[in-house]
Amino acid sequence: MHTASIAQTTPAHDSRQWAAGLHIGALLLAVMTSWMSGLAGALVAGVVYLLKRDADAFVAEHAREALNFHLSMFVYACAIVVAAIALVGATVLTLGIGAIVTLPAGLVLATAALGLAVLWLVSSCVAAVHAWNGEHYRHPLTLRFFGG
């Protein structure tokens, strides 16, 4: 039986540096500006994508993936903030009696926020390692705003 082998080429060292650097740079900028602000991380990925999209397909793919991931994290963070505001509003409107319901919901929401932060940190680091190794990587829970 004959099997066709597809030759996979490893991206150049420069491409791998750009791809890994954009993941780390996006994470660092997001952390330095405000952990829950994915827009800063998306800015780095967007700039790298605009600079390298025609010159290097590997870097463009990683930049597009990072852009989608950081925008997704921003959307999820906004949803958590809206839910937190709704919980505080429910507690205030019920003159504190609603705290019986909103306190456990608030704890679940805080856990979700912590989980989102851990996902953000771990996934960005894993993406940087995959990029450095010349591998493709898809972030989990990413909304695909920009396709390829």
N, C-alpha and C positions, 0 to 999 in steps of 0.2 A: 504494500500500500504506500502510495506516495503522499507525503505531507509537505505542503508548501511552508517554508519558513519565511517569516517577515523579518527583515533586518531592522532592528531598532537602533537608531543612532542616539548616542548620549549627547545631550546638549553641550555646547562649549562651556568652558569654565567661566567665562565672562557672563554668559546667559544665566548660569546657575547662581552666580553671585548676585546679579540683578534681581532674580526671582526670590532668592532667600532674603536679600536685603529689603525688598519691598514688604514682605510679610512682617519682618521684625520692625521695620520703620513704621509701618501702619499701626502695629500694636503699641509701640513706644509713644507715638504721637497721640493715640487714643488714650493711653494711660496718663500722659503728661497733661492733657487738656481737661479730661474728665473721663473716668472709666466708662461711664454709661453713654458717652457721646461717640457713637460710631461714625459720625460724619467726619471727624478728624482723620480716622484711619482710612476712610473711604477716599479722602483727599489725596493721601499718599499714593494709594493704589490707582486712583484716577489719573494723577499726573504721570506716573510711570507707564500706565496704559497708553496715554496720549503720546508719550515720547517714543515708546518702543513697539507700538502695535504693527507698524509696517516693516520694521527692521528685524524683529525677532519674535517668531510665533510662540516659542516656549515662554518667554517673559510676558508676552501679551496674554497668554492663557492664564498664567498665575496672577497677573494683575487684574484681569477680569474676574477671576474667582475671588480674589481678596476684596475687590470692590463690591461684588454681590454679597459676600459674607459680612463685611462691615456695615453695609446698608441694612442688611437683615437684622443684625444685632441692634442697630438704631431703632428699627421698627419694633422689635421685641421690647427694647427698653422703654420706648414710648407707651406701648401697651401696658407695661408694668406700672408706669407712672400714672396713667389714666385710671387703672384699677385701684391704685393706692388712693388717688384723689376721691374716687367713688366710695371707697371704704371709709375714709375720714368724713366725707359728706354724710354717709348713712349714720355714722356714729353721732355726729352733731345734730342731725335732723331728729333723731330719736332721743335726744337729750341724754345720751350716754347709755341708754338701755340697750341699744343695738350693738353695744360692745360685746355682748354675749356671742353674737354671730360674727361680728367684724374682727374681733381679736384672733380667733383661730384662722380666719381667712387672711388676715394680715400676716400671720406667721407663715402660712403657705406661700403668700406673695413674696415675703422676705426670702424664703427658701428658694423660690423661683429666680429671684434676682441674684442670689448668690450662685445658683447653678448656672445662670447665664454668664456671669463673670468668669466662672471657672471654665466653662465651655469656650469662651472667647480666648482666654489665656492659653489653654491647652491646644485648642485647634490651630491657633496662630503659630505656636511653636512647632507643632507637628507639620504644618504646611511648610514652614521654613526648612525643616530637616528634609522633607521630601523634595523641595526645590533644590536644596544643596546637593542632594543625591541624584538630581536629574530626573526625578519621577514626577508624574502628574498627581494632583491631589484635589479631591472635592471635599469642601467643608461640609460638616453635617448641619442639618436644619437651615440650609441656605435657600432663600428665595432667589430665583433666577431673574433679576431685573434686566441684566445685559447678557444676551446669549452669544454664542460664538459659532 
